[in-house]
Amino acid sequence: MVHAFHLTDEPWLHIPPAAGGPAQELPLRTAVLECHTLGGLQTEIPTQRPAVLRQLLLPVIVDALGRPADEREWMDWFATGRWTPEQRTRLTAYLDEHQQLFDLFHPLHPFGQVADLHTAKGETKNAGLIVATASTGNNVPLFASRTEGDAFSLTPAQAAHWLLHTQCWDTAAIKTGAVGDPRAAKGKTTGNPTGPLGQLGVTLLGGRTLFETLLLNLPIGSSPLANDRPQWRRREPDAPHHAGSPQWHERAPEGLLDLWTWQSRRIRLFPEETDDGLRVTRVLVAAGDRMPHTPLTEPHTMWRIEPTTAKSRARKKDTAAPARRPLRLQPGKAAWRGLDALLAPERQSREAADTTSGFATSKVLDQAGALTADLDRSYPLRVELFGIVYGNQSAVIDDLMFDTLPLPLAALEVDSDLRATLLEVTEQAEELTMAINRLSADLRRSLGSEPIPWDKGQRPGEQVLHSLDPLVRRLLAGLRDVEDLEQIEAGQLAWEQLAWRRTGDIADRLLQAVPVGAFAGRRLSHGDSKPERTYRASTAEASFHKRRGAILHRALADHTASAHT
């Protein structure tokens, strides 16, 4: 039986109205043409969102309309707030012309797949193989509610989302060997890397409408070259780097469209009619194209600039490693703690030193910073960060990472007071964490115990970060509307006063928990070259208060002034 599910015209994208209300299932055509009336994409898990944007929505727009050539043209598009009649006509014509290429179950060129992909023995696997939150083989996600023995039945809409997600985030290691893959041996292909987004800390920008979100994530530049095509236009046998064949390539992307729609796997979905309607119950996932490294044209990641030591230069020369590497997210670390990288624009990136790495922000965030003068300073920009933590040689998924920040546009200006303020706030939070950890260590020494190792157990500084997190986010949102230095100073003083109280409460709990013996103290030696030192709870407390006052100097001055009135 021939099945069909055209992504252009079948409802499958969950998007609410921009004005508010419940999300509706919409086809690609509506999402693209009416994006000015729609809010943000809603997906089953956060990491599906960049997959849909990069594998489908953004490439459709660029392939149909091209890219804004410069900042002035980008601003013209953005200021209009919607597609012009001429742009709508071109987008409609594009979707009509290529409608068959967006059929999920087309017999000759199914979207994002390889028709007739099969193994020598005709094996297929449970559809749960492409569901990142499902237990399959060695991949047993934490808190998974199903086992590998459970039969998966995906609606076409669900299958489309997970298909795109797999192309972006799939685990590494062994994949099924498909007939026609010259590098398959004994029914498998080894050495597969993770999907391309799995090697990044993905940074997306969010606007008030889907239209604005699309433009904010659209890098300015020249139109794509003739050989830079999305994967759905590389399905003919004579197409460059044919994407509809089991044979894959190790190569660099031809351009932005090729990069966004990178086919890191060769996949086939197997639909069947069930009592509940058309469902995908079986899949086949084989090896796909491999990138030697992430190209510097990647617009949606921050970068780590490698140290400049002679040793590191020699290593890069030997391995052809790039001087910049994507900056991946750290598990359990809030996005605001990485503001030094987020706010390191290309125009003034933090360069690497002899032994320390430097940072540069993502191309789209740097671009937004360059447009700050033309955009409203109070524009409610959101920065969304996505990542996946892989385990066991990247063959399993340990955790999904997602965080979102309300970021004032003025913070993207290179020399702005607001940018300096936010960097100071994040540095203060880290220093307060260290101050609490030092207090804890000194209290433990006063009892004759060793401090909690930095890499084992949970140190009390984590409580500080947890307590300060909502304060930093509130400050970020509140600073969107500031207009002068006096308002910034007022906001920073309010932050310090709240941080003063929160860290004081945590310190008090630590002090109240120690026994009386801690006040008598202990004399400890730290080696032959250093004199013995007496650790007491009273001196530990005094040292903490001194450090806190040095870190939160505005709050200290305010407390001192209040005490003298």
C-alpha positions as a printed NumPy array, in Angstrom:
array([[  0.   ,   0.   ,   0.   ],
       [  1.243,   3.482,  -0.88 ],
       [  1.214,   5.902,   2.044],
       [  1.689,   9.653,   2.008],
       [  2.257,  12.404,   4.562],
       [  3.205,  15.759,   3.051],
       [  4.903,  17.934,   5.642],
       [  3.908,  20.979,   3.608],
       [  0.18 ,  20.418,   3.979],
       [ -0.442,  17.914,   6.792],
       [ -0.699,  19.317,  10.328],
       [  2.28 ,  18.262,  12.459],
       [  4.013,  21.353,  13.953],
       [  2.782,  22.448,  17.4  ],
       [  2.73 ,  26.251,  17.498],
       [  0.555,  28.606,  19.584],
       [ -0.741,  31.981,  18.362],
       [  1.603,  34.881,  19.092],
       [ -1.218,  36.595,  20.972],
       [ -1.498,  33.638,  23.36 ],
       [ -3.639,  30.543,  23.567],
       [ -3.22 ,  26.802,  23.118],
       [ -0.889,  25.42 ,  20.462],
       [ -2.361,  24.038,  17.259],
       [ -1.018,  21.418,  14.879],
       [ -0.079,  23.252,  11.696],
       [  1.446,  22.235,   8.362],
       [  4.782,  23.595,   7.195],
       [  3.05 ,  25.886,   4.691],
       [  1.053,  27.668,   7.396],
       [  4.031,  27.858,   9.766],
       [  6.156,  29.54 ,   7.104],
       [  3.605,  31.862,   5.501],
       [  1.779,  32.909,   8.69 ],
       [  4.789,  32.955,  11.013],
       [  4.1  ,  36.598,  11.94 ],
       [  0.911,  35.464,  13.733],
       [  2.527,  32.535,  15.552],
       [  4.546,  32.118,  18.748],
       [  7.396,  29.745,  19.475],
       [  7.626,  26.114,  18.418],
       [  6.475,  23.614,  21.018],
       [  8.081,  20.177,  20.916],
       [  8.035,  16.984,  22.941],
       [ 11.566,  17.626,  24.22 ],
       [ 13.561,  20.878,  23.888],
       [ 16.277,  19.477,  21.604],
       [ 13.685,  18.863,  18.901],
       [ 13.287,  22.633,  18.506],
       [ 16.712,  23.391,  16.956],
       [ 16.31 ,  20.259,  14.831],
       [ 13.067,  21.53 ,  13.273],
       [ 14.399,  25.058,  12.818],
       [ 17.706,  24.048,  11.245],
       [ 16.645,  20.971,   9.305],
       [ 13.494,  22.503,   7.844],
       [ 12.185,  26.018,   8.563],
       [ 15.373,  28.05 ,   8.103],
       [ 16.567,  26.128,   5.002],
       [ 13.182,  26.55 ,   3.304],
       [ 13.373,  30.32 ,   3.789],
       [ 16.992,  30.615,   2.62 ],
       [ 16.5  ,  28.318,  -0.366],
       [ 13.36 ,  30.186,  -1.435],
       [ 14.336,  33.791,  -0.616],
       [ 18.083,  33.847,  -0.145],
       [ 19.668,  35.682,   2.789],
       [ 19.697,  39.398,   3.611],
       [ 22.848,  40.699,   1.968],
       [ 23.709,  43.193,   4.711],
       [ 22.472,  44.648,   7.989],
       [ 20.286,  47.232,   6.264],
       [ 18.417,  44.582,   4.264],
       [ 18.042,  42.374,   7.342],
       [ 16.578,  45.329,   9.236],
       [ 14.166,  46.03 ,   6.369],
       [ 12.877,  42.464,   6.587],
       [ 12.639,  42.592,  10.381],
       [ 10.938,  46.009,  10.557],
       [  8.176,  44.846,   8.206],
       [  7.17 ,  42.249,  10.796],
       [  5.95 ,  39.77 ,   8.187],
       [  6.743,  38.534,   4.698],
       [  6.075,  41.024,   1.926],
       [  3.572,  40.01 ,  -0.79 ],
       [  6.471,  39.284,  -3.128],
       [  8.203,  37.085,  -0.524],
       [  4.958,  35.216,   0.195],
       [  4.558,  34.537,  -3.509],
       [  8.061,  33.129,  -3.755],
       [  7.639,  30.981,  -0.642],
       [  4.316,  29.626,  -1.896],
       [  5.81 ,  28.839,  -5.304],
       [  8.753,  27.075,  -3.647],
       [  6.548,  24.869,  -1.472],
       [  4.306,  24.05 ,  -4.436],
       [  7.245,  23.18 ,  -6.689],
       [  8.895,  20.9  ,  -4.146],
       [  5.818,  19.476,  -2.468],
       [  6.645,  15.886,  -3.396],
       [ 10.086,  16.252,  -1.798],
       [  8.417,  16.851,   1.575],
       [  6.426,  13.607,   1.531],
       [  7.527,  11.549,   4.535],
       [  6.606,   8.272,   2.826],
       [  7.296,   8.961,  -0.853],
       [  8.236,   5.686,  -2.605],
       [ 11.264,   7.189,  -4.42 ],
       [ 12.522,  10.105,  -2.305],
       [ 10.994,  10.088,   1.194],
       [ 11.84 ,  13.237,   3.13 ],
       [ 15.084,  12.932,   5.106],
       [ 15.421,   9.231,   4.276],
       [ 16.678,   6.724,   1.732],
       [ 14.045,   4.834,  -0.248],
       [ 14.428,   1.063,  -0.124],
       [ 17.154,   1.256,   2.504],
       [ 17.618,  -2.317,   3.728],
       [ 20.06 ,  -4.776,   5.238],
       [ 21.244,  -8.027,   3.726],
       [ 18.881,  -9.937,   6.008],
       [ 16.002,  -7.492,   5.777],
       [ 16.154,  -6.553,   9.477],
       [ 14.374,  -3.542,  10.954],
       [ 14.19 ,  -2.228,  14.516],
       [ 11.581,  -0.928,  16.894],
       [ 10.624,   2.693,  16.14 ],
       [ 11.852,   3.548,  19.639],
       [ 15.376,   3.518,  18.155],
       [ 14.93 ,   7.122,  16.963],
       [ 13.225,   8.286,  20.177],
       [ 15.948,   9.833,  22.353],
       [ 13.984,   9.275,  25.56 ],
       [ 13.304,   5.589,  24.883],
       [ 15.261,   2.58 ,  26.1  ],
       [ 16.926,   0.848,  23.144],
       [ 19.922,  -1.45 ,  23.381],
       [ 22.5  ,   0.139,  25.688],
       [ 20.703,   3.483,  25.629],
       [ 18.629,   3.5  ,  28.826],
       [ 17.822,   7.139,  29.632],
       [ 17.365,   8.163,  33.229],
       [ 13.715,   8.093,  34.324],
       [ 12.68 ,   6.294,  31.104],
       [  9.102,   5.097,  31.535],
       [  9.334,   2.37 ,  28.911],
       [ 11.562,  -0.619,  28.263],
       [ 13.043,  -1.864,  25.025],
       [ 10.412,  -4.561,  24.914],
       [  7.592,  -2.033,  24.594],
       [  6.324,  -1.614,  21.045],
       [  6.584,   1.937,  19.774],
       [  3.927,   3.313,  17.504],
       [  4.63 ,   6.837,  16.239],
       [  2.143,   9.022,  14.434],
       [  3.529,  10.541,  11.21 ],
       [  3.826,  13.892,  13.047],
       [  5.841,  12.302,  15.87 ],
       [  7.965,  10.345,  13.404],
       [  8.803,  13.551,  11.507],
       [ 10.019,  15.249,  14.687],
       [ 12.126,  12.277,  15.765],
       [ 13.526,  11.835,  12.25 ],
       [ 14.861,  15.404,  12.298],
       [ 16.096,  14.95 ,  15.866],
       [ 18.02 ,  11.812,  14.938],
       [ 19.774,  13.566,  12.047],
       [ 20.925,  16.253,  14.495],
       [ 21.561,  14.481,  17.81 ],
       [ 21.915,  10.717,  17.251],
       [ 24.317,   8.76 ,  19.435],
       [ 27.693,   7.607,  18.105],
       [ 29.336,   4.198,  17.678],
       [ 28.013,   1.204,  15.735],
       [ 25.171,   1.591,  13.215],
       [ 23.401,  -1.002,  11.127],
       [ 25.215,  -1.831,   7.911],
       [ 22.982,  -1.163,   4.91 ],
       [ 23.228,  -2.8  ,   1.5  ],
       [ 25.01 ,  -0.32 ,  -0.751],
       [ 27.269,   1.072,   1.988],
       [ 30.777,   0.125,   0.805],
       [ 32.218,   0.608,   4.285],
       [ 29.789,  -1.728,   6.045],
       [ 31.326,  -4.963,   7.305],
       [ 29.62 ,  -7.928,   8.969],
       [ 26.3  ,  -6.109,   8.995],
       [ 27.485,  -2.964,  10.744],
       [ 29.345,   0.315,  10.276],
       [ 31.709,   1.502,  13.015],
       [ 33.334,   4.819,  13.907],
       [ 30.192,   6.918,  13.546],
       [ 30.308,  10.272,  15.382],
       [ 27.29 ,  11.764,  17.098],
       [ 24.91 ,  13.897,  15.101],
       [ 26.378,  17.332,  14.292],
       [ 24.468,  19.217,  17.006],
       [ 25.695,  16.757,  19.61 ],
       [ 29.13 ,  18.318,  19.229],
       [ 27.918,  21.874,  19.9  ],
       [ 26.41 ,  24.023,  22.572],
       [ 23.514,  25.138,  20.371],
       [ 22.561,  28.804,  20.8  ],
       [ 19.268,  30.019,  19.351],
       [ 17.61 ,  33.414,  19.66 ],
       [ 13.914,  33.843,  20.351],
       [ 11.668,  36.73 ,  19.378],
       [  8.067,  37.788,  19.96 ],
       [  6.787,  35.847,  16.956],
       [  7.969,  32.893,  14.922],
       [  8.755,  35.355,  12.121],
       [ 11.138,  37.292,  14.37 ],
       [ 12.67 ,  34.078,  15.72 ],
       [ 13.405,  32.908,  12.184],
       [ 15.055,  36.191,  11.222],
       [ 17.067,  36.402,  14.45 ],
       [ 18.552,  32.982,  13.62 ],
       [ 19.175,  33.832,   9.969],
       [ 22.783,  34.94 ,   9.42 ],
       [ 23.404,  37.823,   7.059],
       [ 25.402,  36.971,   3.969],
       [ 25.427,  36.253,   0.27 ],
       [ 22.912,  33.892,  -1.329],
       [ 23.827,  30.186,  -1.422],
       [ 26.079,  28.935,  -4.197],
       [ 24.628,  26.626,  -6.83 ],
       [ 26.106,  23.497,  -5.214],
       [ 24.828,  24.43 ,  -1.743],
       [ 21.425,  22.762,  -1.538],
       [ 19.203,  21.42 ,   1.234],
       [ 19.074,  17.639,   1.462],
       [ 15.671,  17.404,  -0.25 ],
       [ 17.18 ,  18.907,  -3.43 ],
       [ 20.053,  16.403,  -3.469],
       [ 17.977,  13.341,  -4.184],
       [ 18.742,  12.767,  -7.836],
       [ 21.519,  10.236,  -8.591],
       [ 23.614,  12.909, -10.335],
       [ 23.142,  15.498,  -7.539],
       [ 26.307,  16.585,  -5.679],
       [ 26.796,  14.326,  -2.649],
       [ 23.601,  12.421,  -3.366],
       [ 21.612,  12.148,  -0.115],
       [ 19.205,   9.451,  -1.314],
       [ 21.759,   6.644,  -1.435],
       [ 23.098,   4.266,   1.269],
       [ 26.578,   5.45 ,   0.284],
       [ 27.827,   8.253,   2.516],
       [ 30.722,  10.681,   2.405],
       [ 33.308,  12.161,   4.743],
       [ 33.509,  15.779,   3.671],
       [ 33.031,  19.418,   4.607],
       [ 29.616,  21.035,   4.045],
       [ 29.163,  22.909,   0.767],
       [ 27.521,  25.84 ,   2.559],
       [ 24.89 ,  26.861,   5.057],
       [ 22.014,  24.849,   3.513],
       [ 24.134,  21.719,   3.379],
       [ 25.26 ,  22.278,   6.977],
       [ 21.758,  22.854,   8.324],
       [ 20.257,  19.803,   6.581],
       [ 23.259,  17.534,   7.131],
       [ 22.326,  13.881,   6.739],
       [ 24.394,  12.315,   9.497],
       [ 22.411,   9.09 ,   9.159],
       [ 20.745,   7.132,   6.399],
       [ 17.264,   6.377,   7.722],
       [ 14.11 ,   4.664,   6.582],
       [ 10.739,   4.801,   8.327],
       [  8.34 ,   1.883,   7.886],
       [  4.67 ,   2.959,   8.11 ],
       [  1.673,   0.696,   8.424],
       [ -2.076,   1.027,   8.858],
       [ -3.188,   0.191,  12.383],
       [ -6.466,   0.389,  14.271],
       [ -5.356,   3.879,  15.362],
       [ -4.533,   4.999,  11.812],
       [ -1.23 ,   5.355,   9.95 ],
       [  1.709,   4.687,  12.275],
       [  5.485,   4.22 ,  12.064],
       [  6.336,   1.047,  13.958],
       [  9.713,   0.005,  12.529],
       [ 12.822,   1.928,  11.442],
       [ 16.277,   1.401,  10.01 ],
       [ 19.154,   3.721,  10.971],
       [ 22.459,   3.339,   9.113],
       [ 25.673,   5.363,   8.833],
       [ 25.532,   8.794,   7.215],
       [ 27.777,  11.675,   6.176],
       [ 30.636,  12.699,   8.462],
       [ 32.19 ,  16.157,   8.942],
       [ 35.937,  16.327,   9.671],
       [ 35.171,  19.196,  12.064],
       [ 32.54 ,  21.867,  12.632],
       [ 33.029,  24.635,  10.046],
       [ 33.666,  28.17 ,  11.272],
       [ 30.57 ,  29.255,   9.329],
       [ 28.376,  27.456,  11.898],
       [ 26.097,  30.272,  13.132],
       [ 24.506,  28.656,  16.201],
       [ 27.338,  27.84 ,  18.577],
       [ 29.755,  29.703,  20.809],
       [ 33.457,  29.041,  20.314],
       [ 36.439,  28.203,  22.448],
       [ 39.665,  29.7  ,  21.078],
       [ 42.546,  27.34 ,  21.672],
       [ 45.581,  28.43 ,  23.762],
       [ 48.538,  29.891,  21.894],
       [ 51.348,  27.849,  23.442],
       [ 53.935,  26.332,  21.135],
       [ 52.768,  22.881,  22.264],
       [ 49.156,  23.563,  21.283],
       [ 50.237,  25.077,  17.96 ],
       [ 52.304,  21.991,  17.188],
       [ 49.388,  19.716,  18.059],
       [ 47.017,  21.624,  15.787],
       [ 49.617,  21.493,  13.009],
       [ 49.965,  17.725,  13.375],
       [ 46.232,  17.017,  13.561],
       [ 44.894,  19.803,  11.328],
       [ 42.677,  20.767,  14.27 ],
       [ 41.039,  24.178,  13.931],
       [ 42.059,  27.026,  16.226],
       [ 38.416,  27.313,  17.289],
       [ 36.233,  24.583,  18.655],
       [ 32.528,  24.649,  19.479],
       [ 31.9  ,  25.455,  23.129],
       [ 29.725,  22.708,  24.577],
       [ 27.418,  23.249,  27.533],
       [ 28.357,  21.929,  30.955],
       [ 25.781,  19.717,  32.688],
       [ 24.141,  21.377,  35.678],
       [ 25.575,  24.805,  34.874],
       [ 23.003,  27.583,  34.401],
       [ 23.286,  29.535,  31.171],
       [ 23.928,  32.849,  32.949],
       [ 27.145,  31.414,  34.372],
       [ 28.48 ,  31.362,  30.811],
       [ 27.797,  35.028,  30.061],
       [ 31.504,  35.652,  29.521],
       [ 31.258,  33.505,  26.384],
       [ 27.763,  34.648,  25.38 ],
       [ 28.825,  38.289,  25.574],
       [ 32.178,  37.857,  23.82 ],
       [ 31.339,  39.371,  20.418],
       [ 33.458,  38.646,  17.374],
       [ 34.246,  42.342,  17.235],
       [ 36.001,  41.997,  20.594],
       [ 36.328,  38.293,  21.348],
       [ 38.304,  37.247,  24.393],
       [ 41.523,  36.083,  22.789],
       [ 43.399,  33.04 ,  23.992],
       [ 46.552,  33.481,  26.038],
       [ 49.564,  31.177,  26.306],
       [ 47.83 ,  28.754,  28.658],
       [ 44.175,  29.823,  28.744],
       [ 41.426,  29.531,  26.186],
       [ 39.537,  32.477,  24.756],
       [ 35.883,  32.782,  23.771],
       [ 33.78 ,  34.107,  20.918],
       [ 30.014,  34.185,  20.896],
       [ 27.754,  32.69 ,  18.23 ],
       [ 27.436,  34.39 ,  14.87 ],
       [ 23.72 ,  35.096,  15.311],
       [ 24.215,  36.624,  18.765],
       [ 27.103,  38.729,  17.511],
       [ 24.893,  39.814,  14.628],
       [ 22.112,  40.836,  17.024],
       [ 24.649,  42.904,  18.94 ],
       [ 25.652,  44.745,  15.786],
       [ 21.982,  45.597,  15.162],
       [ 21.293,  46.901,  18.663],
       [ 21.289,  50.518,  17.494],
       [ 18.471,  49.751,  15.043],
       [ 16.397,  47.55 ,  17.351],
       [ 14.464,  48.746,  20.382],
       [ 16.772,  48.442,  23.427],
       [ 13.849,  47.027,  25.41 ],
       [ 13.255,  44.275,  22.843],
       [ 12.445,  41.032,  24.754],
       [ 15.256,  38.921,  23.308],
       [ 15.572,  35.346,  24.542],
       [ 18.702,  33.251,  24.316],
       [ 18.017,  29.515,  24.287],
       [ 20.795,  26.977,  24.796],
       [ 20.576,  23.273,  24.007],
       [ 22.88 ,  20.321,  24.439],
       [ 23.03 ,  16.588,  25.054],
       [ 25.264,  14.75 ,  27.504],
       [ 26.454,  11.471,  26.015],
       [ 27.945,   8.618,  28.006],
       [ 29.844,   5.381,  27.385],
       [ 31.825,   6.509,  24.326],
       [ 28.916,   8.729,  23.2  ],
       [ 26.854,   5.619,  22.472],
       [ 24.13 ,   6.476,  25.006],
       [ 22.289,   9.617,  26.059],
       [ 22.772,  10.502,  29.718],
       [ 20.949,  13.813,  29.835],
       [ 19.339,  16.602,  27.818],
       [ 20.319,  20.207,  28.561],
       [ 18.165,  23.259,  27.973],
       [ 18.168,  26.74 ,  29.43 ],
       [ 16.746,  30.077,  28.384],
       [ 17.786,  33.595,  29.353],
       [ 16.066,  36.959,  28.974],
       [ 18.984,  38.998,  27.62 ],
       [ 18.912,  42.813,  27.367],
       [ 19.956,  43.881,  23.885],
       [ 22.17 ,  46.629,  25.302],
       [ 24.319,  43.908,  26.906],
       [ 25.489,  42.959,  23.408],
       [ 27.067,  46.366,  22.85 ],
       [ 30.82 ,  45.979,  23.221],
       [ 31.507,  48.843,  25.646],
       [ 28.112,  49.235,  27.284],
       [ 27.674,  49.738,  31.035],
       [ 25.01 ,  47.051,  31.015],
       [ 27.37 ,  44.453,  29.581],
       [ 29.973,  45.272,  32.238],
       [ 27.284,  45.015,  34.917],
       [ 26.125,  41.561,  33.858],
       [ 29.663,  40.231,  33.681],
       [ 30.339,  41.632,  37.16 ],
       [ 27.171,  40.013,  38.53 ],
       [ 28.103,  36.575,  37.217],
       [ 31.624,  36.958,  38.587],
       [ 30.186,  37.955,  41.979],
       [ 27.993,  34.855,  42.023],
       [ 30.984,  32.608,  41.334],
       [ 33.067,  34.376,  44.009],
       [ 30.266,  34.012,  46.565],
       [ 30.178,  30.312,  45.765],
       [ 33.903,  30.052,  46.465],
       [ 33.503,  32.07 ,  49.673],
       [ 30.881,  29.642,  51.007],
       [ 32.99 ,  26.649,  49.978],
       [ 35.973,  28.186,  51.773],
       [ 33.859,  28.744,  54.892],
       [ 32.794,  25.104,  54.762],
       [ 36.4  ,  23.96 ,  54.34 ],
       [ 37.604,  26.074,  57.266],
       [ 34.794,  24.778,  59.504],
       [ 35.669,  21.188,  58.649],
       [ 39.345,  21.878,  59.411],
       [ 38.322,  23.369,  62.766],
       [ 36.972,  19.903,  63.611],
       [ 40.059,  18.116,  62.303],
       [ 38.384,  16.944,  59.067],
       [ 39.445,  17.364,  55.48 ],
       [ 37.483,  19.724,  53.166],
       [ 35.036,  18.176,  50.709],
       [ 37.01 ,  17.4  ,  47.503],
       [ 36.061,  19.668,  44.601],
       [ 35.185,  16.692,  42.387],
       [ 33.341,  14.558,  44.949],
       [ 30.154,  15.054,  46.845],
       [ 28.073,  18.216,  46.907],
       [ 29.744,  21.283,  48.303],
       [ 27.591,  24.011,  49.915],
       [ 28.535,  26.457,  47.155],
       [ 25.996,  24.662,  44.991],
       [ 23.308,  25.935,  47.36 ],
       [ 24.518,  29.47 ,  46.66 ],
       [ 24.149,  29.05 ,  42.916],
       [ 20.706,  27.518,  43.351],
       [ 19.637,  30.369,  45.625],
       [ 21.05 ,  33.116,  43.384],
       [ 19.713,  31.689,  40.116],
       [ 16.24 ,  33.329,  40.262],
       [ 17.824,  36.627,  41.343],
       [ 20.127,  36.747,  38.326],
       [ 17.282,  35.889,  35.95 ],
       [ 15.085,  38.572,  37.529],
       [ 17.906,  41.091,  37.097],
       [ 18.38 ,  40.137,  33.438],
       [ 14.67 ,  40.638,  32.746],
       [ 14.512,  43.896,  34.707],
       [ 17.506,  45.451,  32.965],
       [ 15.772,  45.268,  29.59 ],
       [ 14.021,  48.567,  30.272],
       [ 16.865,  50.547,  31.847],
       [ 17.834,  53.794,  30.205],
       [ 20.765,  55.252,  32.154],
       [ 23.64 ,  54.396,  34.474],
       [ 21.711,  55.465,  37.572],
       [ 19.057,  52.799,  36.912],
       [ 21.734,  50.188,  36.294],
       [ 23.403,  51.067,  39.595],
       [ 20.069,  50.836,  41.399],
       [ 19.457,  47.386,  39.936],
       [ 22.947,  46.24 ,  40.85 ],
       [ 22.557,  47.47 ,  44.433],
       [ 19.24 ,  45.616,  44.747],
       [ 20.915,  42.454,  43.436],
       [ 23.78 ,  42.768,  45.926],
       [ 21.417,  43.319,  48.85 ],
       [ 19.441,  40.186,  48.015],
       [ 22.621,  38.179,  47.358],
       [ 23.989,  39.426,  50.713],
       [ 20.988,  38.011,  52.555],
       [ 20.859,  34.722,  50.621],
       [ 24.539,  33.909,  51.154],
       [ 24.293,  35.037,  54.776],
       [ 21.456,  32.574,  55.386],
       [ 23.511,  29.728,  53.921],
       [ 26.54 ,  30.697,  56.005],
       [ 24.389,  30.806,  59.149],
       [ 23.124,  27.282,  58.505],
       [ 26.712,  26.03 ,  58.159],
       [ 27.765,  27.731,  61.389],
       [ 24.759,  26.459,  63.33 ],
       [ 25.475,  22.882,  62.226],
       [ 29.007,  22.655,  63.659],
       [ 29.496,  21.289,  67.207],
       [ 30.951,  23.307,  70.066],
       [ 34.396,  21.846,  69.439],
       [ 34.711,  23.907,  66.277],
       [ 34.922,  27.07 ,  68.384],
       [ 37.939,  25.738,  70.261],
       [ 39.553,  24.947,  66.929],
       [ 42.417,  22.81 ,  65.688],
       [ 46.041,  23.526,  64.817],
       [ 46.941,  22.031,  61.453],
       [ 50.15 ,  21.887,  59.468],
       [ 50.16 ,  22.38 ,  55.695],
       [ 53.679,  21.175,  54.999],
       [ 57.242,  21.799,  56.188],
       [ 57.553,  25.157,  54.435],
       [ 54.376,  26.585,  55.974],
       [ 53.72 ,  27.348,  59.628],
       [ 50.934,  25.682,  61.551],
       [ 47.606,  27.453,  61.481],
       [ 44.741,  27.43 ,  63.948],
       [ 41.262,  26.959,  62.469],
       [ 38.298,  28.096,  64.571],
       [ 34.636,  28.654,  63.733],
       [ 34.918,  32.293,  64.804],
       [ 37.849,  33.066,  62.492],
       [ 36.175,  31.155,  59.646],
       [ 33.048,  33.246,  60.119],
       [ 35.035,  36.489,  60.244],
       [ 36.935,  35.564,  57.068],
       [ 33.676,  34.811,  55.26 ],
       [ 32.133,  38.157,  56.231],
       [ 35.261,  39.959,  55.039],
       [ 35.189,  38.152,  51.689],
       [ 31.466,  38.748,  51.231],
       [ 31.936,  42.463,  51.913],
       [ 34.729,  42.669,  49.34 ],
       [ 32.608,  40.883,  46.722],
       [ 29.344,  42.77 ,  47.38 ],
       [ 30.93 ,  46.157,  48.025],
       [ 27.792,  48.169,  47.209],
       [ 25.718,  46.195,  49.695],
       [ 28.522,  46.589,  52.304],
       [ 28.571,  50.356,  51.806],
       [ 24.785,  50.469,  52.11 ],
       [ 24.844,  48.405,  55.325],
       [ 27.598,  50.583,  56.759],
       [ 25.72 ,  53.774,  55.904],
       [ 22.514,  52.393,  57.43 ],
       [ 24.323,  51.426,  60.612],
       [ 25.542,  55.02 ,  61.084],
       [ 22.133,  56.649,  60.6  ]])
